[in-house]
Amino acid sequence: MKVAVPVGEYNGLKSKVYGHFGSAPAFAIVDSETLTVEPIDNQNLDHEHGACSPMKALAGARPDVVIVGGMGAGALMGLRAAGIKVYHSSGGTVEQAVSLLKAGELVEMDERASCAGHAGGHTCH
């Protein structure tokens, strides 16, 4: 399974899961079976708030799953419309997040868990 995880700084499997999909500088793309990992830069980093294009952000990568600390409803709906499942991770490393996914311990996100905005602070759940 191909897994995309937003990261603030790419350090392979030791990269920290970034708190918000749209503002992540990069993504770690992981094969969950072999644990091979490669970086891609966020190609939609300079979007206006609420106007994230998740497929553009992923630079054409077509993951089966995204693991994220938080994301807006528009990005969530865009990924789901593309057939990509989105799971919430409360932090840790990419390696830990993929391990939790494989163990069935991550919760699939829905619109109720999406970020409502960032005015006055981060409001992702």
HUGI-V425182 format. One record per residue. N is the residue number from 1. RES is the residue in one letter. SS is DSSP state (A for helix, B for strand, O for the rest). BURIAL is I if it has 16 or more other ideal C-beta (glycine too) atoms within 10 Angstrom, else O. D_FIRST is the distance of its C-alpha to the first C-alpha in whole Angstrom. Layout:
BEGIN
n: {N	N}
res: {RES	RES}
ss: {SS	SS}
burial: {BURIAL	BURIAL}
d_first: {D_FIRST	D_FIRST}
END
This chain:
BEGIN
n: {1	2	3	4	5	6	7	8	9	10	11	12	13	14	15	16	17	18	19	20	21	22	23	24	25	26	27	28	29	30	31	32	33	34	35	36	37	38	39	40	41	42	43	44	45	46	47	48	49	50	51	52	53	54	55	56	57	58	59	60	61	62	63	64	65	66	67	68	69	70	71	72	73	74	75	76	77	78	79	80	81	82	83	84	85	86	87	88	89	90	91	92	93	94	95	96	97	98	99	100	101	102	103	104	105	106	107	108	109	110	111	112	113	114	115	116	117	118	119	120	121	122	123	124	125}
res: {M	K	V	A	V	P	V	G	E	Y	N	G	L	K	S	K	V	Y	G	H	F	G	S	A	P	A	F	A	I	V	D	S	E	T	L	T	V	E	P	I	D	N	Q	N	L	D	H	E	H	G	A	C	S	P	M	K	A	L	A	G	A	R	P	D	V	V	I	V	G	G	M	G	A	G	A	L	M	G	L	R	A	A	G	I	K	V	Y	H	S	S	G	G	T	V	E	Q	A	V	S	L	L	K	A	G	E	L	V	E	M	D	E	R	A	S	C	A	G	H	A	G	G	H	T	C	H}
ss: {O	B	B	B	B	B	B	O	O	O	O	A	A	A	O	B	B	O	O	O	O	O	O	O	O	B	B	B	B	B	B	O	O	O	O	O	B	B	B	B	B	O	O	O	O	O	O	O	O	O	O	O	O	A	A	A	A	O	O	O	O	O	O	O	B	B	B	B	O	O	O	B	A	A	A	A	A	A	A	A	A	O	O	O	B	B	B	B	O	O	O	O	B	A	A	A	A	A	A	A	A	A	O	O	O	O	B	B	O	O	A	A	A	O	B	O	O	O	O	O	O	O	O	O	O}
burial: {O	O	I	I	I	I	I	O	O	I	O	I	I	O	I	I	I	I	I	I	I	I	I	I	O	I	I	I	I	I	O	O	O	O	O	O	I	O	O	I	O	I	I	I	O	O	I	O	O	O	O	I	O	I	I	O	I	I	O	O	O	O	I	O	I	I	I	I	I	I	I	I	I	I	I	I	O	I	I	I	O	O	O	I	I	I	I	I	I	O	O	O	I	I	I	I	I	I	I	I	I	O	O	O	O	I	O	O	I	O	O	O	I	I	I	O	O	I	O	O	O	O	O	I	O}
d_first: {0	4	6	10	13	16	19	23	23	20	20	17	15	19	19	20	18	20	22	22	19	22	24	22	23	19	16	13	10	8	6	5	7	9	10	11	12	14	16	17	20	21	22	24	25	29	28	31	30	29	28	24	22	19	18	20	19	16	18	16	13	11	8	6	8	11	12	16	20	21	21	24	24	24	21	19	21	20	16	16	18	16	13	11	11	13	14	17	17	21	21	20	18	14	14	16	14	10	12	14	11	10	13	14	16	15	17	16	18	21	24	26	24	24	26	30	31	32	36	37	34	30	30	26	25}
END
